[in-house]
């Protein structure tokens, strides 16, 4: 999904489907020239794709995450029946507005409330332009969310509003400090530890609930095809469908345990198409049988595990419907997702103001088409009032039945009523650094150089990356007793973090060193001198750099395994 780039002042880049502003720096990566392995002490996996239930050679099998004892999940029939009775009392135009989650202007305490109060929408989505400065972020967001919920009740709707945000980690994180900073989805895939994924997601979910959020647009369940994927990249847990499925299901479990609705994205898969749906209409040409072996595997697992919400992708699925993007396709959303995969939860569109659909449908026709296809929540139409008017007219003309709107509204209400668990105290925000460090330590991956031995001398000379990357690396190095400015050369390699709306991943940054550290996608590690040690980090957080330094100094052996192929190093490669 994207930032409201066309109409909202101050928003400069795109969001939910695709990565947003990558923070201050979107550094680039070196070229991905072919490379040869540099040390026999780093073992490629025997299989090109690691099983979701087996550990890499020489490493203990990961403990599966325990089944959730509590959480949101899909509403019961009784809960849906009550919700239907409640939403049936709404006039048709208010029923249509209940389906819309819109963006809003400003950071003021009534900013979100005004949208709900004046436009009667079902909820809002936050972007950086709505987030107060660090000093007042916690109090400001808590107040804003509380006021929005009060506005919902004052509007005659005694159910929670959707207060949502993109907070995947990595390049898609709308809320900055003091919220705990986490790496991108590929780090979870490299760690390949469901119990840890659940723990980390439950922790960040608790922070979101403490801020008043009721929905998070995460996790990403896209299976990436690797270097040719310009859109998802480091946001994906990897290229092995089983690894992605297990990782995303574990993350969704953690969010639900925290009382926030996770939205799994982007059905039927955006990691294997090569067009960015912010700026064009991607077309998936693979056969349905091929997709059932790759892109659809994680979504089937998430349906079975009770995930409460799925986001559609604006991707044309040739095997099902050659005419309409999935968001507007009855064959995809109803036929494939609901009937074949058996999904009974919320279907949420990706942002309707994205180029792939807004340019073709507009706010009015797009809303009607998405509802007819089977969507429940209409996310970010460019002009919500036009969407409401079009849906109301469609009911009046018989194109859409009123019962169809009631069905979706009831699903929304029943799901949101499951988010009424006690809101954590404000002190929960920023309290999960230990989880961030655990994930960083579990995910860091070494594919060349001697495992478990120091890779640097008593000093390091760091280059590449961004100013912030080098500052964070240097701080971690000094804390570990290393001098900075002379010694072993360490090259930080950025790139592969999507620049939303540009239609391409961030450009490659050249250079090499005695040690090369990939900060985003690890593909650049395929190049460089044969004698260089290579580390994949999948992030730029302070915890990431601390974990990298521990490997460079030999304090820890890198336990992560590649979640994607990198040159001659195959998925599953790492220290053994």
N, C-alpha and C positions, 0 to 999 in steps of 0.2 A: 504494500500500500504506500501511498505517498503523502508528502506534505501537501497542504493546499497551496500549491505554488502559483496558481493563477489569480486568486482573489483575496488572499489574506496577506496583508502587509506584514513584512518582517520574516516571512517564512521563505527560505531560499532553496531548500532541497527536499528530496522526497522520502517516504516512510514505510508503512506497514509491509507491503509486499517486499519492497526492496530497500536496500540499505539506505540509510539516510546520511546526513552529514556525518562524516566519520570523525567528528570532533574537530580538534584544531588542525589535524595534519593529514591527510591521506597520503602518506609517503608511498613511494613506488618500489618496485622490485627489480632485481637484476634480471638479465635475460635468462631464459630457460634453455640454454644450450645443453647439449647432451653431456653426460658426465659418467665417470666410472667410479665404482666403489673405492673408498680410500682405506678401508681397514677390514680385515677379516674378522675383527672382533665385533662388528656390527652385523647382525644376521638378518637378511631379508626373510620375511615369512615364507613358509613352505607353500602356503596357498595365497593366491592373489587377492582373496577376499576373506577376512577373518570371520569366523562364525560368531553369531551373537551369543553363543553359550560356551565358547571355548576361549582359553587365554592363549596368548602368544607363547611360544616355546620358552621354557625356563622361568615363566612367571606364574604365580598362583592364579587359579580360576577366581574370577570376581564373584562376590557374593550377590545373588539376585536381590533386588530391592523387595522388601516385604510388601504384601498387598495392603492397599490403603484401608485403614480401619474407619476413616471418616473422610469427608470431602464433598465435592459438589456433585459430580456425576450427572447422568441424564435423569430428568424428573420422572416420577411415577405417574401412572394413569390417574390416580386420585389427585395428585398435584396439578396435572394438566387440566382435569375437569374443573377444579376450583378456579384456575386461571381463566379458562374459557368463559365461565360464568361472569367473572369480574370484567374482562375486556369487552364482553358483549354489550355492556352498558355504554360503551363509548360511541359517540357518533362516528360516521365513517371517516371523516377527515381527521379526527383525533386518533382513530384506529390506525390510519395510514402513517401519521406522524410518529406513533409509538414504535414503528418499525425502523425509524431512522436514527442513526448515531452520527452526529455532525461535529464539525470543527467550530471553533469560536475564537473571538479576538480577545487579547488582553490577559493580564495576570491578576486583575482585581478580584476581591473576595466574592463578588456577585457575577463574575464573568460567565461561568458555566451555568449558574442558576438562571441567568437571564435567557439563555437559549432554551432551557427546559420550560421556563415560565412563559415565554413569549411565543415560542414556536411549537411547544408541546411535544418535543422530540423525546425518544426513548432514552437518550443519553448523549454523551459527548466523548470526544477523544482529545487527549492533550498532546501538544507539541512543544518544542523548546520555547516558542513565543508565549506560551501560557505558564511557564515555570518561573517562579520567583528566583531571585539571586540566592546563592548558597546560604547566606545568613538567615534568610526567611523562608527557605524552600519548605521545610517541614511544617511550620505553623501556617504558611500561606496555602499550601496544598490541602492540608487537613481542613482549614476553614472553608476553602473553595468547595471541596467535596461535600462537607456537611451542609453548606448552604444549598448546593445542588440537590441534595436528598430532601431537604426541607421544601424546596420549590416543587419537587415531585409530589409530595404529600399535599401541599397547598393547591396543586393542580388537580386534586381529586384522585390521585393514583397512589394507592397504599402499597406500593411495591418498590424495591430499590431501582434507582436509575443506573444505567450502564455508565460508569466512570472508567474510561479505558486509556491504555497507553501502550506504545511499542517499547518493550524493554527486554529484548532478546539477550543483550550483552554484545560486546564487540562493537561493530560499526552502527548497530541499531540499538541505541539506548538514549531515550529522550530525557531521562532524569539523571542528572549528574550528582556530584558530591553534595551532601554527605551520603547519598544512597550508595551501597556497596557496589563497586565497579567489578564487572565480571567479563571474561573473555567471550569470544564468539562460539557459535554452536559446534564448530569443528573441534574445539578443545574438549567438549563432552564426548565427541566421537573418538578422539585420540585416547582419552582416559578409559573409555569402554568399561565403565563401572556404574551399573544402574543404581545401586544403593547411594553412591556419591551424587549422581545426577539428581536423584529425588531429594536428597538432603539439601543440596545447593538451591534447587528450585523452590523447595519449601521455605528456605530462609529468605530468598529475595521476594517470594510471594508474601511472606509476613511483612516485609518492609513496604511493599506496595499497599497491602491492606492497612497498614499503619498510616499511610498517606491518604487513605480514603478510596483507593482504586478498588473496583469490583471485577475488572476484566483486564487481562493482559494478552496482547497479540504475540503469543509465543506458546509452544516452541515451534521451530522450523523443522518440518519433517520432509523436506525436499531431498531427494537423492541426486547429488551433483554428478555430472559427467566429467568433471575435472576442468582442465585448462580452457575448454571450449565453452564453459558456462560463464557468461558475462554478468549474470544477474544475482545469483544466490551466493556462489563462492564460499567464503569462510563461514557464512551463516549456516550452511548445511553440516550435519554431523559427519558426512562422508559419502563415499560412492558405493558402499556395501549396503544393500537394502535392509538386511537383517540388523546390521549395526545401527543404522539410522532408526529403524523401527524400535529397537530396544531402548535406545537413547531417548528418543522423543516420548515414548510411553512413560519412561521413568520421570522425565521432566514434567509431563502433564500431571502425573500422580502427585508430585511435590506441590505444584501450584494448587491443585484441588484440596490438598490437605491444609494449605494455608488459608483456604476460603476465598480464593480468587479464581475466576473462570479462565482457564487457559483456552486459547484459540489456536488450534493446530493448523499450520499453513504449509503450502498453498495447493489445495486439491485441484486437479489430479496430479500435480507435480510441476514445479517450475525449474528444477535443476538440470533438466535434460533438453531444454530448448535454448536457442542461441539468440533470441530477440528479447529486448527489454520491453515489458508491457507498459512501462511508463511512457514510452515514446512510440511504440508500434504494437502490432498484434502478433504475438508469437503463434506458431503453428506446430503442433506435435504430430509428426507423421508416423510414429511407431505404431505397430499393430497392438491391438488390445492384449493379445497373449504376451507380447514383449513387455507391455506396461504392467501386467499382472506379476511379472517376474522382477520388476524394478520399481518404478515410480509408485505404484499402488500398494506395495507391500507395507510400508509404514502406516498408511491410512487404514488398511484392513486391520492391522494390529491395534491401532488406537481406537477403532470402532469396537473391537472385541474387549478392550480394557475399560470401556465406559467413558471415553473422553467426551466432555459435554458440548464442544463447539469445534467446527471446522471452517476455515476460510477458503473460499474459492479463488482460483487463479484466472486471470483474463487470458487464457490460452485456448486456442481452437484445438479440439481433440478430434483429428480426422477420423479415427476409428469409430467414433460415436456420432459426431455432428460436425460436418465439414463447413457449416455456414456460420454458426454463432460461437463466440467465446464461451468457455465453460460457465462463467457467471450468468450468462443469458441462455443456457442450453438446458432444456427439460431432460433431454437424453442423458446429460452428464450429471446434473444435480439430483434429479429425481430417479432416473433410470439406473445410473451407475452407482451413485453414492447412497441413495436411500434404499432402493430396491435390491440391487445386487450386493452391495457391501453391508446393508442392514443398518445404516446409521439413523438414529432416532433423535439426535440432539440438534443444536442450533446450527444452521447453515448461514454463514456471514459472508457477504461479498467482500472482495478486496475493494479498495477505494474506487468509488464510481466516478471520481473526477480524473482518474488516470487516463492518459492519452489513448490507450488501447480500446476503451469503451466510450469515454465522454465524447470523443470526436465523431463517433459513429452513431451514438444513441442520444446523447444529451441527458439532462437530469430527469426529464419526464418520461420519455420512452424507455430509457435505461432502467428506471425504477420498476415500471410495469413489466418489462421483459424479465428482470431478475426475479420478481415475485412469481411470475408465471412459470419460470424455470424451476423454482423450488427454494429460493433464498428466503430467509426469515428476517435477517438484519441487513439493512441497506446502509453501507458505510460510506460516509462522506460524499454524497452527491454534491456537485458544484453549487446547485441551487435547491436546497431542501424544499422550499415552498413550491417549486415546479414539480418536484417528485410527489408531494402530497396532493397537489391539484390533479396530476395525471392519474394517480391511483384512485382518487375519489371519482373522477370521470370514468375510469375503467369499470368501477363497480356500478355506477349509474347506467352505463351502456351494456352491461352484462359481459364485458370482456374478461373481467375478473370477478369472482363472487365475493360477497362480503364474508362468507364463511372462510374463504382462503386467507383473508387478512386476519380473521379471528384465530385461525390455526397458528399463524406465525407469531402473533402478539401473545397468545397463550404460552407458546414455547418460550418466548423471551421472559415473560413474567414468572413462569414456574422455575426457570433456571435461575433468575436473579434472586428469587426468594430463598434460594439455597446459599446465598452469600451473606446471610445475616449473622454469622458468627461474630463473637466479640471482636471489636477492633483493637489490635495491639497498641500498646502505648507508643508515644512518639519516640521513645528511647530505642525502639526496635530498628529504626532507620540507621543504617550504617553499622549495625552490630554483627555483621556476618563476614568480617574479614578473614576469620579462620577458615570458613568454607571456601572463600575465594582462593586462599593459599593452598588449601587441600586440592582443589580442582587444578590449579596451575601446576602443582607438583606432580599430580597424577597424569597430566596430559603432555608435559614437555617430552619431546621425542628426539632421540639422537639416531641419525642414520649413517654417520661415518665418523671415524676417529675411535680411539680406544675407550670403550665403555667403563665407567666406574673409576677412571683415572683423571687427574687434573689435565685440563685442556688449555690452561693459561698459566703464565708465569706469575710472579708476584705483582705484576702490573699489567694493565690493559690500555690499549689505544682504541677508542670506539669511533666509528664513522657510520654514515648512512642513517636511515630512518629520519625522524623529525627532531626538532630541538627538544621537544618533550620526551621523545623516546630516549635520546642520548642522556638527558638529565636523569630520567628514572633509572636507566641502566647504570649510570655512574654512581648514583646514590646507593643502589643495591651493592655495587662492587665495593664501595668504600666501607659499607657496613660489614662486609665480609672480610675486610682487612686488606683489600687490594689497593694499590696505588692506581691513579687514573692519569693518563697522558703519555705513558711510555710502557713498552712491554709487548705482549701478544696483541696482534691486531684482530679486532672483532668488528665485523661488518653486519649492521642491522639491515635486513632486507624487508621493505614494506611491499605493498601491492597485493591485489586480489581482494581488497575491500571495496565493495561496490560504491560508485559515485552515483547516487540515485538521480535519475532523469537524464544522465549524460549518454546512456545507452552503451556504456562500456565500463569495464573495471578500471581501477586506477592504474596508471602507466607503470612500466617497469623501471626500476632504479638499478643502474649498473654498479659494478665494483665487486671486490672480493676481499677476503682476509684469511688469516690463519684459522679463524673460526667464523662461520657464517650462521646467522640466526634469522630464520624466517618468522616475521611477526604476524603476518596475515595468513593467506593460503601458503602452503609450503613449496609451491611449484618452482620458485626461483632457485631452490636448493639443488635442482638438477644440474645447474651450471656451476661455473667456478673451477678453481684449481683442484686437481685430483687429490692433493694432500690436505685439503681443508677439512676440518671437522664441521659437521652440519647438524644444526639443532632447529627443530620446528617448535614454535612457541604458541601459535594460533591466537595471540593477543598482545596487548600493549599496556596491560594494567601493572600497577606496582607489584602485585603478587606474582604476575608473570615474570617480571625481571628478577625478582628474588629467587624464584624457582630455577630460572636459567642460570643465575650465578652459582647456585648450589651445585648444578651439574658441571659447570665450567671449572669449579674449584675441586671437583671430585668428592664433595661432601655427600652427594646423592647420585645414584645411577638413574638415568632417565627411564621411567617406567612406561611412557606412552608408546603407542604404535601408530603408524601412519594410517589415517582414515581414507586416504586417496593414494593413487599412484603418483610418484614423483620421479620422472625419468625412469631409470632402471630399477629404482626402489619401489616395490609393489606394496599395495595395501596390506597392513599387518607388519611391515618392517619396523625394526627398532632394536634396542639393546636386548640381548637374550642372556 
